[in-house]
């Protein structure tokens, strides 16, 4: 299969970001996958029972970040 990449970056409030993460977590737990829609194209990504999770925190004086990567 050819590489397909969906990348979206936008500003949102902290509460909206938390809602987005809850929605993703609920989809993984209940539906064994995640749906994404990009430019009118809907993609369903099936996720197996076991995955590898990488969690990274970066703290700097002017900017900090949390990165969560799920792969299989």
HTML snippet that shows the backbone in 3Dmol.js (N, CA, C, O; Angstrom):
<script src="https://3Dmol.org/build/3Dmol-min.js"></script>
<div id="view" style="width:600px;height:400px;position:relative"></div>
<script>
const pdb = `
ATOM      1  N   UNK A   1       0.842  -1.175   0.000  1.00  0.00           N
ATOM      2  CA  UNK A   1       0.000   0.000   0.000  1.00  0.00           C
ATOM      3  C   UNK A   1       0.885   1.236   0.000  1.00  0.00           C
ATOM      4  O   UNK A   1       1.888   1.287   0.713  1.00  0.00           O
ATOM      5  N   UNK A   2       0.522   2.222  -0.790  1.00  0.00           N
ATOM      6  CA  UNK A   2       1.250   3.483  -0.830  1.00  0.00           C
ATOM      7  C   UNK A   2       1.057   4.246   0.468  1.00  0.00           C
ATOM      8  O   UNK A   2       0.056   4.068   1.162  1.00  0.00           O
ATOM      9  N   UNK A   3       2.016   5.093   0.788  1.00  0.00           N
ATOM     10  CA  UNK A   3       1.947   5.916   1.988  1.00  0.00           C
ATOM     11  C   UNK A   3       0.809   6.916   1.876  1.00  0.00           C
ATOM     12  O   UNK A   3       0.682   7.623   0.876  1.00  0.00           O
ATOM     13  N   UNK A   4       0.001   6.963   2.893  1.00  0.00           N
ATOM     14  CA  UNK A   4      -1.040   7.978   2.993  1.00  0.00           C
ATOM     15  C   UNK A   4      -0.806   8.700   4.298  1.00  0.00           C
ATOM     16  O   UNK A   4      -0.706   8.062   5.347  1.00  0.00           O
ATOM     17  N   UNK A   5      -0.717  10.000   4.259  1.00  0.00           N
ATOM     18  CA  UNK A   5      -0.453  10.766   5.468  1.00  0.00           C
ATOM     19  C   UNK A   5      -1.474  11.876   5.593  1.00  0.00           C
ATOM     20  O   UNK A   5      -1.716  12.624   4.646  1.00  0.00           O
ATOM     21  N   UNK A   6      -2.073  11.978   6.772  1.00  0.00           N
ATOM     22  CA  UNK A   6      -2.990  13.066   7.084  1.00  0.00           C
ATOM     23  C   UNK A   6      -2.343  13.857   8.200  1.00  0.00           C
ATOM     24  O   UNK A   6      -2.058  13.309   9.265  1.00  0.00           O
ATOM     25  N   UNK A   7      -2.112  15.120   7.974  1.00  0.00           N
ATOM     26  CA  UNK A   7      -1.475  15.957   8.981  1.00  0.00           C
ATOM     27  C   UNK A   7      -2.271  17.244   9.119  1.00  0.00           C
ATOM     28  O   UNK A   7      -2.465  17.970   8.144  1.00  0.00           O
ATOM     29  N   UNK A   8      -2.728  17.520  10.321  1.00  0.00           N
ATOM     30  CA  UNK A   8      -3.514  18.717  10.577  1.00  0.00           C
ATOM     31  C   UNK A   8      -2.954  19.378  11.830  1.00  0.00           C
ATOM     32  O   UNK A   8      -2.735  18.720  12.847  1.00  0.00           O
ATOM     33  N   UNK A   9      -2.730  20.664  11.748  1.00  0.00           N
ATOM     34  CA  UNK A   9      -2.246  21.409  12.899  1.00  0.00           C
ATOM     35  C   UNK A   9      -3.060  22.688  12.994  1.00  0.00           C
ATOM     36  O   UNK A   9      -3.145  23.459  12.038  1.00  0.00           O
ATOM     37  N   UNK A  10      -3.662  22.905  14.168  1.00  0.00           N
ATOM     38  CA  UNK A  10      -4.427  24.134  14.351  1.00  0.00           C
ATOM     39  C   UNK A  10      -4.476  24.500  15.822  1.00  0.00           C
ATOM     40  O   UNK A  10      -4.277  23.651  16.691  1.00  0.00           O
ATOM     41  N   UNK A  11      -4.739  25.750  16.092  1.00  0.00           N
ATOM     42  CA  UNK A  11      -4.868  26.216  17.477  1.00  0.00           C
ATOM     43  C   UNK A  11      -6.278  25.920  17.964  1.00  0.00           C
ATOM     44  O   UNK A  11      -7.246  26.040  17.214  1.00  0.00           O
ATOM     45  N   UNK A  12      -6.381  25.529  19.244  1.00  0.00           N
ATOM     46  CA  UNK A  12      -7.673  25.304  19.873  1.00  0.00           C
ATOM     47  C   UNK A  12      -7.500  25.497  21.369  1.00  0.00           C
ATOM     48  O   UNK A  12      -6.380  25.501  21.882  1.00  0.00           O
ATOM     49  N   UNK A  13      -8.594  25.652  22.049  1.00  0.00           N
ATOM     50  CA  UNK A  13      -8.557  25.795  23.493  1.00  0.00           C
ATOM     51  C   UNK A  13      -8.186  24.474  24.154  1.00  0.00           C
ATOM     52  O   UNK A  13      -8.338  23.405  23.562  1.00  0.00           O
ATOM     53  N   UNK A  14      -7.697  24.561  25.386  1.00  0.00           N
ATOM     54  CA  UNK A  14      -7.293  23.378  26.135  1.00  0.00           C
ATOM     55  C   UNK A  14      -8.447  22.395  26.289  1.00  0.00           C
ATOM     56  O   UNK A  14      -8.258  21.189  26.135  1.00  0.00           O
ATOM     57  N   UNK A  15      -9.648  22.903  26.595  1.00  0.00           N
ATOM     58  CA  UNK A  15     -10.821  22.036  26.753  1.00  0.00           C
ATOM     59  C   UNK A  15     -11.174  21.333  25.439  1.00  0.00           C
ATOM     60  O   UNK A  15     -11.540  20.157  25.442  1.00  0.00           O
ATOM     61  N   UNK A  16     -11.066  22.045  24.329  1.00  0.00           N
ATOM     62  CA  UNK A  16     -11.343  21.442  23.018  1.00  0.00           C
ATOM     63  C   UNK A  16     -10.318  20.361  22.693  1.00  0.00           C
ATOM     64  O   UNK A  16     -10.665  19.326  22.124  1.00  0.00           O
ATOM     65  N   UNK A  17      -9.056  20.597  23.053  1.00  0.00           N
ATOM     66  CA  UNK A  17      -8.013  19.588  22.841  1.00  0.00           C
ATOM     67  C   UNK A  17      -8.303  18.342  23.679  1.00  0.00           C
ATOM     68  O   UNK A  17      -8.126  17.218  23.209  1.00  0.00           O
ATOM     69  N   UNK A  18      -8.748  18.546  24.921  1.00  0.00           N
ATOM     70  CA  UNK A  18      -9.095  17.410  25.785  1.00  0.00           C
ATOM     71  C   UNK A  18     -10.271  16.637  25.195  1.00  0.00           C
ATOM     72  O   UNK A  18     -10.285  15.406  25.236  1.00  0.00           O
ATOM     73  N   UNK A  19     -11.254  17.347  24.647  1.00  0.00           N
ATOM     74  CA  UNK A  19     -12.410  16.688  24.012  1.00  0.00           C
ATOM     75  C   UNK A  19     -11.954  15.846  22.812  1.00  0.00           C
ATOM     76  O   UNK A  19     -12.425  14.724  22.627  1.00  0.00           O
ATOM     77  N   UNK A  20     -11.051  16.381  22.011  1.00  0.00           N
ATOM     78  CA  UNK A  20     -10.517  15.658  20.856  1.00  0.00           C
ATOM     79  C   UNK A  20      -9.817  14.371  21.290  1.00  0.00           C
ATOM     80  O   UNK A  20      -9.996  13.326  20.666  1.00  0.00           O
ATOM     81  N   UNK A  21      -9.020  14.444  22.357  1.00  0.00           N
ATOM     82  CA  UNK A  21      -8.322  13.255  22.859  1.00  0.00           C
ATOM     83  C   UNK A  21      -9.302  12.220  23.416  1.00  0.00           C
ATOM     84  O   UNK A  21      -9.117  11.021  23.209  1.00  0.00           O
ATOM     85  N   UNK A  22     -10.353  12.679  24.129  1.00  0.00           N
ATOM     86  CA  UNK A  22     -11.374  11.747  24.640  1.00  0.00           C
ATOM     87  C   UNK A  22     -12.100  11.054  23.496  1.00  0.00           C
ATOM     88  O   UNK A  22     -12.377   9.856  23.564  1.00  0.00           O
ATOM     89  N   UNK A  23     -12.405  11.805  22.449  1.00  0.00           N
ATOM     90  CA  UNK A  23     -13.088  11.246  21.286  1.00  0.00           C
ATOM     91  C   UNK A  23     -12.224  10.178  20.615  1.00  0.00           C
ATOM     92  O   UNK A  23     -12.731   9.130  20.216  1.00  0.00           O
ATOM     93  N   UNK A  24     -10.936  10.439  20.491  1.00  0.00           N
ATOM     94  CA  UNK A  24     -10.004   9.472  19.916  1.00  0.00           C
ATOM     95  C   UNK A  24      -9.915   8.229  20.797  1.00  0.00           C
ATOM     96  O   UNK A  24      -9.965   7.107  20.294  1.00  0.00           O
ATOM     97  N   UNK A  25      -9.785   8.424  22.103  1.00  0.00           N
ATOM     98  CA  UNK A  25      -9.697   7.298  23.037  1.00  0.00           C
ATOM     99  C   UNK A  25     -10.970   6.454  23.001  1.00  0.00           C
ATOM    100  O   UNK A  25     -10.894   5.225  22.995  1.00  0.00           O
ATOM    101  N   UNK A  26     -12.135   7.095  22.975  1.00  0.00           N
ATOM    102  CA  UNK A  26     -13.404   6.359  22.909  1.00  0.00           C
ATOM    103  C   UNK A  26     -13.504   5.543  21.623  1.00  0.00           C
ATOM    104  O   UNK A  26     -13.972   4.405  21.638  1.00  0.00           O
ATOM    105  N   UNK A  27     -13.067   6.123  20.523  1.00  0.00           N
ATOM    106  CA  UNK A  27     -13.108   5.418  19.249  1.00  0.00           C
ATOM    107  C   UNK A  27     -12.201   4.192  19.272  1.00  0.00           C
ATOM    108  O   UNK A  27     -12.587   3.131  18.780  1.00  0.00           O
ATOM    109  N   UNK A  28     -11.015   4.321  19.830  1.00  0.00           N
ATOM    110  CA  UNK A  28     -10.106   3.181  19.933  1.00  0.00           C
ATOM    111  C   UNK A  28     -10.687   2.086  20.818  1.00  0.00           C
ATOM    112  O   UNK A  28     -10.593   0.904  20.488  1.00  0.00           O
ATOM    113  N   UNK A  29     -11.280   2.468  21.927  1.00  0.00           N
ATOM    114  CA  UNK A  29     -11.796   1.490  22.888  1.00  0.00           C
ATOM    115  C   UNK A  29     -13.062   0.795  22.394  1.00  0.00           C
ATOM    116  O   UNK A  29     -13.221  -0.409  22.597  1.00  0.00           O
ATOM    117  N   UNK A  30     -13.954   1.525  21.757  1.00  0.00           N
ATOM    118  CA  UNK A  30     -15.260   0.979  21.390  1.00  0.00           C
ATOM    119  C   UNK A  30     -15.321   0.384  19.991  1.00  0.00           C
ATOM    120  O   UNK A  30     -16.046  -0.582  19.752  1.00  0.00           O
ATOM    121  N   UNK A  31     -14.566   0.956  19.077  1.00  0.00           N
ATOM    122  CA  UNK A  31     -14.729   0.586  17.670  1.00  0.00           C
ATOM    123  C   UNK A  31     -13.494  -0.063  17.060  1.00  0.00           C
ATOM    124  O   UNK A  31     -13.483  -0.374  15.870  1.00  0.00           O
ATOM    125  N   UNK A  32     -12.466  -0.267  17.854  1.00  0.00           N
ATOM    126  CA  UNK A  32     -11.226  -0.891  17.375  1.00  0.00           C
ATOM    127  C   UNK A  32     -10.622  -0.171  16.178  1.00  0.00           C
ATOM    128  O   UNK A  32      -9.941  -0.783  15.355  1.00  0.00           O
ATOM    129  N   UNK A  33     -10.870   1.105  16.085  1.00  0.00           N
ATOM    130  CA  UNK A  33     -10.318   1.870  14.984  1.00  0.00           C
ATOM    131  C   UNK A  33     -10.640   3.342  15.124  1.00  0.00           C
ATOM    132  O   UNK A  33     -11.263   3.775  16.094  1.00  0.00           O
ATOM    133  N   UNK A  34     -10.201   4.102  14.135  1.00  0.00           N
ATOM    134  CA  UNK A  34     -10.394   5.545  14.133  1.00  0.00           C
ATOM    135  C   UNK A  34     -10.810   5.978  12.735  1.00  0.00           C
ATOM    136  O   UNK A  34     -10.263   5.493  11.744  1.00  0.00           O
ATOM    137  N   UNK A  35     -11.772   6.882  12.651  1.00  0.00           N
ATOM    138  CA  UNK A  35     -12.186   7.463  11.374  1.00  0.00           C
ATOM    139  C   UNK A  35     -11.616   8.869  11.250  1.00  0.00           C
ATOM    140  O   UNK A  35     -11.677   9.660  12.191  1.00  0.00           O
ATOM    141  N   UNK A  36     -11.065   9.172  10.090  1.00  0.00           N
ATOM    142  CA  UNK A  36     -10.591  10.511   9.776  1.00  0.00           C
ATOM    143  C   UNK A  36     -11.247  10.956   8.482  1.00  0.00           C
ATOM    144  O   UNK A  36     -11.444  10.150   7.572  1.00  0.00           O
ATOM    145  N   UNK A  37     -11.585  12.231   8.398  1.00  0.00           N
ATOM    146  CA  UNK A  37     -12.100  12.795   7.160  1.00  0.00           C
ATOM    147  C   UNK A  37     -11.194  13.947   6.768  1.00  0.00           C
ATOM    148  O   UNK A  37     -10.972  14.871   7.550  1.00  0.00           O
ATOM    149  N   UNK A  38     -10.674  13.886   5.555  1.00  0.00           N
ATOM    150  CA  UNK A  38      -9.784  14.920   5.050  1.00  0.00           C
ATOM    151  C   UNK A  38     -10.182  15.242   3.620  1.00  0.00           C
ATOM    152  O   UNK A  38     -10.201  14.363   2.758  1.00  0.00           O
ATOM    153  N   UNK A  39     -10.497  16.492   3.377  1.00  0.00           N
ATOM    154  CA  UNK A  39     -10.879  16.952   2.036  1.00  0.00           C
ATOM    155  C   UNK A  39     -11.989  16.094   1.456  1.00  0.00           C
ATOM    156  O   UNK A  39     -11.949  15.728   0.282  1.00  0.00           O
ATOM    157  N   UNK A  40     -12.981  15.771   2.281  1.00  0.00           N
ATOM    158  CA  UNK A  40     -14.144  15.018   1.829  1.00  0.00           C
ATOM    159  C   UNK A  40     -13.942  13.519   1.709  1.00  0.00           C
ATOM    160  O   UNK A  40     -14.877  12.804   1.348  1.00  0.00           O
ATOM    161  N   UNK A  41     -12.757  13.029   1.999  1.00  0.00           N
ATOM    162  CA  UNK A  41     -12.481  11.602   1.918  1.00  0.00           C
ATOM    163  C   UNK A  41     -12.425  11.032   3.335  1.00  0.00           C
ATOM    164  O   UNK A  41     -11.639  11.487   4.165  1.00  0.00           O
ATOM    165  N   UNK A  42     -13.279  10.017   3.605  1.00  0.00           N
ATOM    166  CA  UNK A  42     -13.310   9.392   4.921  1.00  0.00           C
ATOM    167  C   UNK A  42     -12.445   8.138   4.902  1.00  0.00           C
ATOM    168  O   UNK A  42     -12.560   7.301   4.006  1.00  0.00           O
ATOM    169  N   UNK A  43     -11.576   8.021   5.904  1.00  0.00           N
ATOM    170  CA  UNK A  43     -10.665   6.891   6.013  1.00  0.00           C
ATOM    171  C   UNK A  43     -10.878   6.231   7.375  1.00  0.00           C
ATOM    172  O   UNK A  43     -10.874   6.904   8.406  1.00  0.00           O
ATOM    173  N   UNK A  44     -11.064   4.904   7.372  1.00  0.00           N
ATOM    174  CA  UNK A  44     -11.177   4.156   8.619  1.00  0.00           C
ATOM    175  C   UNK A  44      -9.873   3.409   8.838  1.00  0.00           C
ATOM    176  O   UNK A  44      -9.433   2.643   7.980  1.00  0.00           O
ATOM    177  N   UNK A  45      -9.258   3.635   9.991  1.00  0.00           N
ATOM    178  CA  UNK A  45      -8.006   2.979  10.316  1.00  0.00           C
ATOM    179  C   UNK A  45      -8.285   1.935  11.382  1.00  0.00           C
ATOM    180  O   UNK A  45      -8.650   2.270  12.509  1.00  0.00           O
ATOM    181  N   UNK A  46      -8.115   0.676  11.026  1.00  0.00           N
ATOM    182  CA  UNK A  46      -8.319  -0.420  11.971  1.00  0.00           C
ATOM    183  C   UNK A  46      -7.101  -0.518  12.876  1.00  0.00           C
ATOM    184  O   UNK A  46      -5.966  -0.412  12.412  1.00  0.00           O
ATOM    185  N   UNK A  47      -7.334  -0.719  14.152  1.00  0.00           N
ATOM    186  CA  UNK A  47      -6.253  -0.784  15.125  1.00  0.00           C
ATOM    187  C   UNK A  47      -6.309  -2.145  15.820  1.00  0.00           C
ATOM    188  O   UNK A  47      -7.356  -2.521  16.347  1.00  0.00           O
ATOM    189  N   UNK A  48      -5.203  -2.886  15.830  1.00  0.00           N
ATOM    190  CA  UNK A  48      -5.197  -4.213  16.464  1.00  0.00           C
ATOM    191  C   UNK A  48      -5.298  -4.115  17.987  1.00  0.00           C
ATOM    192  O   UNK A  48      -5.229  -3.027  18.559  1.00  0.00           O
ATOM    193  N   UNK A  49      -5.462  -5.261  18.623  1.00  0.00           N
ATOM    194  CA  UNK A  49      -5.601  -5.312  20.080  1.00  0.00           C
ATOM    195  C   UNK A  49      -4.353  -4.836  20.818  1.00  0.00           C
ATOM    196  O   UNK A  49      -4.463  -4.254  21.897  1.00  0.00           O
ATOM    197  N   UNK A  50      -3.173  -5.071  20.257  1.00  0.00           N
ATOM    198  CA  UNK A  50      -1.932  -4.628  20.892  1.00  0.00           C
ATOM    199  C   UNK A  50      -1.242  -3.588  20.023  1.00  0.00           C
ATOM    200  O   UNK A  50      -1.088  -3.771  18.816  1.00  0.00           O
ATOM    201  N   UNK A  51      -0.831  -2.499  20.653  1.00  0.00           N
ATOM    202  CA  UNK A  51      -0.138  -1.416  19.962  1.00  0.00           C
ATOM    203  C   UNK A  51       1.072  -0.995  20.781  1.00  0.00           C
ATOM    204  O   UNK A  51       1.202  -1.359  21.949  1.00  0.00           O
ATOM    205  N   UNK A  52       1.940  -0.236  20.165  1.00  0.00           N
ATOM    206  CA  UNK A  52       3.082   0.339  20.867  1.00  0.00           C
ATOM    207  C   UNK A  52       2.790   1.823  21.067  1.00  0.00           C
ATOM    208  O   UNK A  52       2.413   2.519  20.124  1.00  0.00           O
ATOM    209  N   UNK A  53       2.964   2.306  22.295  1.00  0.00           N
ATOM    210  CA  UNK A  53       2.674   3.703  22.609  1.00  0.00           C
ATOM    211  C   UNK A  53       3.959   4.385  23.050  1.00  0.00           C
ATOM    212  O   UNK A  53       4.676   3.893  23.921  1.00  0.00           O
ATOM    213  N   UNK A  54       4.237   5.523  22.434  1.00  0.00           N
ATOM    214  CA  UNK A  54       5.400   6.330  22.807  1.00  0.00           C
ATOM    215  C   UNK A  54       4.873   7.657  23.345  1.00  0.00           C
ATOM    216  O   UNK A  54       4.054   8.315  22.702  1.00  0.00           O
ATOM    217  N   UNK A  55       5.341   8.039  24.511  1.00  0.00           N
ATOM    218  CA  UNK A  55       4.900   9.254  25.178  1.00  0.00           C
ATOM    219  C   UNK A  55       6.124  10.123  25.415  1.00  0.00           C
ATOM    220  O   UNK A  55       7.093   9.669  26.025  1.00  0.00           O
ATOM    221  N   UNK A  56       6.098  11.357  24.948  1.00  0.00           N
ATOM    222  CA  UNK A  56       7.254  12.233  25.060  1.00  0.00           C
ATOM    223  C   UNK A  56       6.815  13.599  25.592  1.00  0.00           C
ATOM    224  O   UNK A  56       5.835  14.171  25.114  1.00  0.00           O
ATOM    225  N   UNK A  57       7.527  14.104  26.560  1.00  0.00           N
ATOM    226  CA  UNK A  57       7.275  15.428  27.118  1.00  0.00           C
ATOM    227  C   UNK A  57       8.527  16.265  26.939  1.00  0.00           C
ATOM    228  O   UNK A  57       9.624  15.830  27.289  1.00  0.00           O
ATOM    229  N   UNK A  58       8.369  17.454  26.399  1.00  0.00           N
ATOM    230  CA  UNK A  58       9.483  18.386  26.249  1.00  0.00           C
ATOM    231  C   UNK A  58       9.113  19.675  26.980  1.00  0.00           C
ATOM    232  O   UNK A  58       8.059  20.258  26.724  1.00  0.00           O
ATOM    233  N   UNK A  59       9.976  20.116  27.885  1.00  0.00           N
ATOM    234  CA  UNK A  59       9.734  21.343  28.634  1.00  0.00           C
ATOM    235  C   UNK A  59      10.888  22.299  28.372  1.00  0.00           C
ATOM    236  O   UNK A  59      12.046  22.004  28.666  1.00  0.00           O
ATOM    237  N   UNK A  60      10.543  23.446  27.816  1.00  0.00           N
ATOM    238  CA  UNK A  60      11.524  24.489  27.547  1.00  0.00           C
ATOM    239  C   UNK A  60      11.057  25.767  28.234  1.00  0.00           C
ATOM    240  O   UNK A  60       9.928  25.831  28.720  1.00  0.00           O
ATOM    241  N   UNK A  61      11.902  26.768  28.277  1.00  0.00           N
ATOM    242  CA  UNK A  61      11.539  28.002  28.963  1.00  0.00           C
ATOM    243  C   UNK A  61      10.404  28.756  28.267  1.00  0.00           C
ATOM    244  O   UNK A  61       9.597  29.404  28.934  1.00  0.00           O
ATOM    245  N   UNK A  62      10.331  28.678  26.941  1.00  0.00           N
ATOM    246  CA  UNK A  62       9.307  29.441  26.230  1.00  0.00           C
ATOM    247  C   UNK A  62       8.214  28.577  25.590  1.00  0.00           C
ATOM    248  O   UNK A  62       7.196  29.110  25.149  1.00  0.00           O
ATOM    249  N   UNK A  63       8.404  27.266  25.533  1.00  0.00           N
ATOM    250  CA  UNK A  63       7.422  26.396  24.881  1.00  0.00           C
ATOM    251  C   UNK A  63       7.578  24.971  25.393  1.00  0.00           C
ATOM    252  O   UNK A  63       8.692  24.493  25.606  1.00  0.00           O
ATOM    253  N   UNK A  64       6.453  24.302  25.585  1.00  0.00           N
ATOM    254  CA  UNK A  64       6.481  22.908  26.025  1.00  0.00           C
ATOM    255  C   UNK A  64       5.565  22.093  25.128  1.00  0.00           C
ATOM    256  O   UNK A  64       4.709  22.650  24.440  1.00  0.00           O
ATOM    257  N   UNK A  65       5.740  20.769  25.130  1.00  0.00           N
ATOM    258  CA  UNK A  65       4.886  19.931  24.297  1.00  0.00           C
ATOM    259  C   UNK A  65       4.748  18.535  24.895  1.00  0.00           C
ATOM    260  O   UNK A  65       5.605  18.061  25.641  1.00  0.00           O
ATOM    261  N   UNK A  66       3.641  17.900  24.540  1.00  0.00           N
ATOM    262  CA  UNK A  66       3.391  16.502  24.860  1.00  0.00           C
ATOM    263  C   UNK A  66       3.093  15.816  23.543  1.00  0.00           C
ATOM    264  O   UNK A  66       2.220  16.254  22.794  1.00  0.00           O
ATOM    265  N   UNK A  67       3.810  14.746  23.258  1.00  0.00           N
ATOM    266  CA  UNK A  67       3.579  13.989  22.037  1.00  0.00           C
ATOM    267  C   UNK A  67       3.204  12.564  22.403  1.00  0.00           C
ATOM    268  O   UNK A  67       3.851  11.931  23.237  1.00  0.00           O
ATOM    269  N   UNK A  68       2.142  12.065  21.765  1.00  0.00           N
ATOM    270  CA  UNK A  68       1.710  10.678  21.965  1.00  0.00           C
ATOM    271  C   UNK A  68       1.682  10.029  20.591  1.00  0.00           C
ATOM    272  O   UNK A  68       1.014  10.517  19.679  1.00  0.00           O
ATOM    273  N   UNK A  69       2.403   8.934  20.445  1.00  0.00           N
ATOM    274  CA  UNK A  69       2.434   8.215  19.171  1.00  0.00           C
ATOM    275  C   UNK A  69       1.979   6.779  19.415  1.00  0.00           C
ATOM    276  O   UNK A  69       2.492   6.096  20.302  1.00  0.00           O
ATOM    277  N   UNK A  70       1.011   6.330  18.616  1.00  0.00           N
ATOM    278  CA  UNK A  70       0.514   4.959  18.698  1.00  0.00           C
ATOM    279  C   UNK A  70       0.849   4.287  17.376  1.00  0.00           C
ATOM    280  O   UNK A  70       0.485   4.785  16.310  1.00  0.00           O
ATOM    281  N   UNK A  71       1.542   3.156  17.447  1.00  0.00           N
ATOM    282  CA  UNK A  71       1.917   2.466  16.210  1.00  0.00           C
ATOM    283  C   UNK A  71       1.734   0.963  16.385  1.00  0.00           C
ATOM    284  O   UNK A  71       1.633   0.458  17.503  1.00  0.00           O
ATOM    285  N   UNK A  72       1.693   0.259  15.249  1.00  0.00           N
ATOM    286  CA  UNK A  72       1.563  -1.194  15.262  1.00  0.00           C
ATOM    287  C   UNK A  72       2.147  -1.762  14.001  1.00  0.00           C
ATOM    288  O   UNK A  72       2.139  -2.978  13.811  1.00  0.00           O
TER     289      UNK A  72
END
`;
const viewer = $3Dmol.createViewer("view");
viewer.addModel(pdb, "pdb");
viewer.setStyle({}, {cartoon: {color: "spectrum"}});
viewer.zoomTo();
viewer.render();
</script>
